[in-house]
Amino acid sequence: MTAPELGSLTWRPAAEVPELLAEPVRAALGGLPAWAAAIDPTLADTAAFCAEYDVPMAASANCVIVHGKRAGESTYAAVMVLATHRADVNGVVRKHLGVRKISFAAQDDAVGATGMEYGGITPIGLPGDWPVLVDDAVAQAGLVVIGSGVRASKLLVDGADLAKLASATVLELGTPG
């Protein structure tokens, strides 16, 4: 696997650097073509990361965890959207999940349920019953930088591979902005 060039990072096959991945990510990675790179954990937030490591915002995808409720039932889901887009959480996401109320998951809940660090949560390795909603722009973007489950590294994957995750659904859920 030839290492891609993106930004000023040194990308290595993720399987060769398991110490850069959270345990749930290591366990779920399987044969997914992915590369990992170490970063300064204080620069894990998207804008700071992109500026420091010369990665275009359009090549970075964010994973947000949402929590919906309806009739006493609780649903968690991951939403993948390019850093240049905003997810329509209260419209498309809420309707797709069939929930009455939706919000971003509380930090402690997201960290506890995923086994990943806040600011590094990624769709790879999430609980199997959680839907992963992938914006169509992510699925078509080619290589995108995502979290690795920890703040001290990032993963580089093809957005089309995220759309192939077992619990993934591709939707038009993001708008530029």
N, C-alpha and C positions, 0 to 999 in steps of 0.2 A: 504494500500500500504506500504510494508516494505521498509524502506530506504536502498538503496544500499550502499556498502562501496567502495569508490574509493578515494585514496589519503588521505590527512589529513583533509578533509572538512566534515562538518556536513550537509548532504543532507536532505532536507525536501520537502514534496510534494509541487510543485510550486503553486498549487491552495491555499495553506495555507499561502503563503508568497507573496502576490501580490505586496507588496511594493518593492520587489527585481526585478521586471520586468518592462520593458518599456511598456507604454500604448498599443501600437499595439500588443505586445506579449501577454499581459494579455487578450486582446480582442480576439485573434486568438487561444489561447491555447486549448480551448474547453476541450474535454475528452482525449487529448493526454497525455499518462503517462509521466510525467516529474518531475524532482526534481530540486530544486534550492539551491544554497549555496552562502552566502555573501563572498566576497573577498576584499582584498585591491585594490582599483581601479588603483593604480600605478603599480600593477602587473597583469593587464588584458592581456597584450600581451602574446602570447602563451608560448614562451620559459621561460619567467620570472614566469608566472603562474605555469607551470609544475614543474619547479625547486622548487619553494616555497611551493607548496601544494602536492608534491610527486605524481603527476599524470603523468603516462607515456605519452610521445608524441603520441604514437599509439592509445591512448584513448582520443585524443583531435582532434576535427575537426574544420577547419577554414572556415568561410564564407566570400568570397570576392565578391564584386559587380563589374560587368563589364558593359561597355557601348559600344554598337556597332552601326555602321552607315552604311546605304546603300541607295543610291538614295534619299537622303534627309530625310529618315526615321531613327528614333532613337529608340534603344532597350536597356533596362536595364535587367540584369539577375543576379541571385545569383549563385555562384559556391561553392559547398561544397566538401572539400578535406581534408583527414587526415593531421595532422601537419607533418607527416613523408613523405608526398608526395608533388609533385608540379603539379599544374593543367596545362594542355596543352591549354592555353588560345588562342594562335594564330593559333592553328591547330584545335583540336577537338571542342572546344567551339565556335570559330568563324564560323566554317562550320555548326555546329548544328543550330546556330542562323541564318544562312544565311546572315551574314553581311560581308561587304567588309573590313571595318576597325574595330578594337576592341582595347580597352584599359581598364585599371582599372578605375572605375568611380572616378571623382574628389571627394575629401572628403566632401566638402560643398554640392555637389549634392547628394551624398549617404545619408548624414545625413538628409538633407532637405526632400528628397523623402521618406525615411523610417520612420522618426520620432524616430530614434534610435541614440545612441551615437556611434561615430567612435571608433572602437576597441571592440564594443559590438554587432555589427549588426549580426542578426541571420535570418535564413530562415523563422522562425515562425513569422507571422505578416507583411510580406512584402506586397506591393501592389499586388492585386490579378492577375493582368495581367503580372506580372514578372515571367518568367520561373525560376525554381529552378533546377539547374543541380547538381545531387548528384553522386559523384564518386562511382563506384561499391564497392570499398574498404570501404567506409563509410557505405553503405547499409548493408554490411556483417560484420561490426566491432563489433556489439553488442552495449553495452553502450558507448557513447561518450560525452565528454564535449563540449558544444557550447556556444555561447554568449547568453545573456538574453535581449539584447537591451540596457543595461547599462553596464558601466565598473565595477561597484561595485558588480557584482554577475555573476554567471555562471549557465547554465542549464545542466542537465544530462538527455539524452534521448537515446533511442535505435536507432541506425542508420537506421534500417529497417523502423521505424516510419517516419523518414525524407523522405524516399523514397515514402511514402504513402501520402505526402502532395498533395493537389489538383493540384498544378502547377509543381509538381516534375517529372523529368525524370532521370532515372538512366543510366549513361554512363560510359564507361571506359575512364576517362579523366585525371587521375592522374598517375604519375610515381614516384617511390621511389626517394627521393633525397631531 
